[in-house]
């Protein structure tokens, strides 16, 4: 589903325990969006405002975050995300171990 084609007026939705894989959310204001316990694989969140969004318990395999505002977003117990902190705002975002270590991937850091 290409949600970026939806009318941006009154755009307000959320998902719980849903499979929304292969969806496009580019350039949308999704502040506070809830995506709890979802399969969010191969999705595109480029240029989105996802401040205070909730991705808790979701699987984000191959999902793209680029130039995205993830300030105060929650990724607690989320898995398979790849987020480059150099290209996205992560101020006050919440992550849990062990998956939070993937935030270092873009720096070429090797943790042994």
N, C-alpha and C positions, 0 to 999 in steps of 0.2 A: 504494500500500500504506500502510495506517495502522499504522506500527510502534508508535505510542503505546498501542495496545490490547493489545500483547503483554505477557505476564507479565514483570514487572520482575525477578523472581528468575532468576539465571543468564543474564541477557540479555547476550550477547556475540557480536558479529558484525562483519564488515568487508566491503568491496567493492573490487575492483580491475578497472578497465576495464569497468565495468558502467553500464547506464543505469537509474538509480533515480529518474528524474524523477517529479514529482507525488506524492511520498511525504511522510508526516507522521511526524515524530520528536518532537513536542512533549513537554516535561516528562520527558525520559528522561535517565538518567545514561549517557552514551556516552564516558566518559573513555578516551582512548587509541584511539578508533575510527579505523580506516583506511579512507579513501575516496579511493584513489589513481587518477588518470586516469579519473575517472568523469564522466558527465553527471548532474549533480545539479540539474536545472532545476525551478523552481516547487515547491521543497520547503519544509517548515516545520520550523525548529529552535528555536522559541520555548521559553524557559524550560529549555533543556538545559544539561547539564554536558558540555562538549566539550573539557575541558582535555587538552592534549597530543594532540588529534586531528590526523590527517594528511589534508589536502585537496589535496595536491600534484598539480598537473597537471589538476585537475578544472575543469569548466565549471559555474558556480553561477548562471546566469542566472535572475533573478526569485526566488531563494531567500531566505527570510526568516530573519534572525537577530535576535531581540529578547529582551532579558534573558537572554542566553546567556553562559556562562562559556567563553571561547575562550583562556584563559590557556595560553601555550606551544604553541598550535596552529600548524600549518604550512600556509600558503597559498602556498608557493613555486610559481611558474609556474601558479597557478590563475588563472582569468579570469572576468570578468563578475560578480564578487561586489559586493554593496552592503551594507556593514556600518557601522552608526552607532556610533562609539566612545563616544558618550555613553550608549548603551543596552546596551552589551555590555562584558564584561571582556576586554581585549586584551593584558593584561600579559604581556610576553615572547613574544607571537605573532610569527610570521615571515611577511613579505610580500615580494614582489619587484616591481620596477618593470617596466613602467609602470603596472600595475594597482593598485599600492598608493596611487596618487594618488586613487583613488575614496574613500578613507577621509576625504578632506576635503570631499566633496560635501555632507554635512550642515551644514557651516559656511558654505556659500555662497561659498567661496573660488574665485576665478577665477585659474587658472594659465595664463600665456601664454608 
